[in-house]
């Protein structure tokens, strides 16, 4: 009888409607990333020369850490911050020892995107709780990895020394890849190009561009929140595709491969949010996917650094790889640690569901207010 009921439900599903809504959701996500690209474009126009001034501050690892966090949160990309750091190191304005702390902070700052996506579900308490918990997995994993490696780097220079050692072995062999134009750039979704094309005539009015980007973000979040509920939540009789999340190993591998393809952990971690919100995947499975995404996002930067043929570029890319890969190894092999980020993420979702303003407080306090205050007080 139960099987017969399930068959009837599946027969009554209009998959064409669901397919159209799914395409609409993808377009809404794309609009959101265009808004992020536009925001980055506006901040670039507003902040010409600001990055160079920030990295010129007196040596202070904690300030460099928060500069990386704030920069990645503002630009919605750890890659953009890393590119600035590579240039600063190349010009002799920043040492590798200091650059490591910026990369650590940027790794946390880039997780802001999925948290913003989770806020689109704020009108429903239970769904918002699951959505924010799914988004916070990325936050807490990177925060706890930083809590391990930040003091270790301060006391021993572990990451910078290890990356220098590995890079020096590569360069002793005169990397052949450095003498070619080969680059692994992932899937180019054209966000930055579209943003420049749409607003290149308004470069004299960066505040106008910033205002438009905020409006685009609000619209996209409303569309994402509404349409993902239609696709994933209201159509509860539709069986979810479990191939990517069948077990921990597949979830981890899926995170690595998909993030390497799209070249952004912000994108893949954001797409996880509606899946956790609709209970299509559990937090532990989403957590394994997120850890895989953290590894996948380092691949393109490493290939790009190798292609440049500059040792300092490879060293910085390697610190990013080591930070994420070693973090994944630690948090998958130690059972107690494996449960910690999931527990904190679920508790955050619970408190935010009780007092929904808590979600906004968490977002602005962690990603903007706290790092901005600390940077401002020490510059």
C-alpha positions, 0 to 999 in steps of 0.5 A: 500500500505504501509503495502504491501511494508513493507511485501515485505521488510520483505520477502526479508530479509535473517535472516540467514545472519543477525543471522550469523553477529549478532553472529560475533558481539557478538564474536567481543565484547567478543574479546574486553572484552578479550583484557580488561582482558589481559590489566588488567592482564598486569597492575597487573604484572606491578603494583604489590604493586602500589595499596597499595602505592596509598591508603597509601597517606595522607588523601585527599578525592579528591585524593582518588576519582581520584584514584578510577576513574583512577584505574577503567579506567585502569582495566576496572572494578570497581569490581577490584578496590572495591576488592583492597579497601576491602582488604586495609580496612581489613588490616587497611590501609584504613578507610571506610570514605576514601574508599567511595571516591574511590568507587565513583570514580571507578563508573565513571571510569568503564564507559570508556568501552562504550566510547571506543566502541563508538570510533569504529564508528568514520568514520561516523559523524552522526553515531558517534554522536549518538554512543558517545551520547549513551555511554556518558549517563553512564558517565554523570549520574555517574558524576552528581550523584557524584556531589551530593554525594561527597560534601554531604559525605564530609560535613556529612559522609552521605553514610559511616554513613548510610552504617555502620548503615545498616551493624551493624543491619545485623551483630547484627543478625549474618548473616547466609549467612556469615556462608555458601559458597553461592555466587551469581557470575552472568554469568561467561564469563571467560574473566580473566581466558582466559587472564591468560591461554593465557599469563601465559607463558609471565608473565616476559614480562608484556609490551609484554602482554600490547602491545598484549592487545592493538592490540586485542582491536584495531582489536575488535573495527574495527570488532565491528564498521563494523559488527554492521553497517551491522546488525543494520544500513544497514539492516534498513528494519528489525524491532528492538525488542522493548520488552526490551525498550517498556517504561521507567519502562521496560528499567530500569528493563531490565538494572537491570536484564541483568547487574545482570546476566552478572555481569558487567555494562561495558558490558551492557552499551557497548551493548547499543552503537550500538543500539543508533548509529543505532537509534533502541532506543532513548537516553531517553530509553537508559538512563533508561536502563543505570540507571538500569545497575548501580543498577544491577552492585551492586547486585553481589558485595553485595551478595559476600560481605555478603558471606564473613561474614566481616562487612567492606566488607558489608559496602563498598558494601552498599556504592556502592549500596546506591550511585547508587540506591539513584542516580537513585531515584533522577534522575528519580523522579525529572523531571528537573534532569532526562533531564540533563544527556541526554542533556549533552550526546547529546551535547557531541555527537554533538561537537564530530561529528563536530570535531571528535578528540574531542571524543579522547580528551574527553576520555583521558582527563576525564579518564586518563590525569586529574586523573593521573595528580591530583594523581601524584601532590598529592602523 
